[in-house]
Amino acid sequence: MRIVPALLPKSAKPLEGGRYPFGIASLDAALGGGLARGRIHEVYAAEGDDLASAAGFAVGVATGMTDSKGTVLWLRVQRSARQGGVLQAHGWAELGGAAGQGLVAVVPDTKALLRAGVDALRCAALGAVIVEGLGAMRELDLTASRRLALAAEKSGVPLLLLRHDATPVPSAAQTRWQVAAAPSHSLPGNAPGGPTFDVTLLRQRSGPCGLDWRLEWDRDRRMFCEAALSGAVVSTPAHRPAADTGGGGCQNDKRAA
């Protein structure tokens, strides 16, 4: 499957500015002002049970980086749809997504997924692209990663590369995150609280990494806030090691890792 330009939105324009600030001082400072647009940002589920949380975090970031007229395109393979479930309209709305601003495309295999990802990133009208990969994805080698990075850089459209059941490998990503589910704080009347995530910045090009935050998603403001009682930035939890086989880890170099 190829993404046909005529089927993609034409009225929207990418947001101005080169970064998406989370609005959390310590997090934005670590990122040099916020998450860079026009770059690849990898999001790994910490464990198998954290897939939904990793997907929710990716969707939150994508919708936050998209203006009121922009569209988020989520690309996934058929096997991911069978194993990871399907994003429903109600769930999309609960994460702050507006009606008609989310597109999901399902392709047969990883090769088609990567081709569709490059095609989608060439459309500057998109607010963000999510590419969901399952397993090792051997086709996503350094060459394929750089091809995606070049397309994102040229259009200014950010790519959230959602990975589950996978180990980090060398790539052209700007940042690499690990996401796990965290307990939310109930609202008045014992109503369910907002989606809450334990996130670790595993790697960042030319910047600090190995830092943790507990974030809560505010669907009304379409932004994250620091969850109550989360405390200051701390080191990676011992039971969730920041596994990073990407050749460089926290070394602030410019090599692909």
Secondary structure, 3 states (H helix, E strand, C coil): CCCCHHHCCCCCCCCCCCEECCCCHHHHHHCCCCEECCCEEEEEECCHHHHHHHHHHHHHHHHHCCCCCCCEEEEEEHHHHHHHCCCCHHHHHHCCCCCCCEEEEEECCHHHHHHHHHHHHCCCCCCEEEEEEECCCCCCCHHHHHHHHHHHHHHCCCEEEEEECCCCCCCCCCEEEEEEECCCCCEHHHECCCCEEEEEEEEECCCCCCEEEEEEEECCCCEEEECCCCCCCCCCCCCCCCCCCCCCCCCCCCCCC
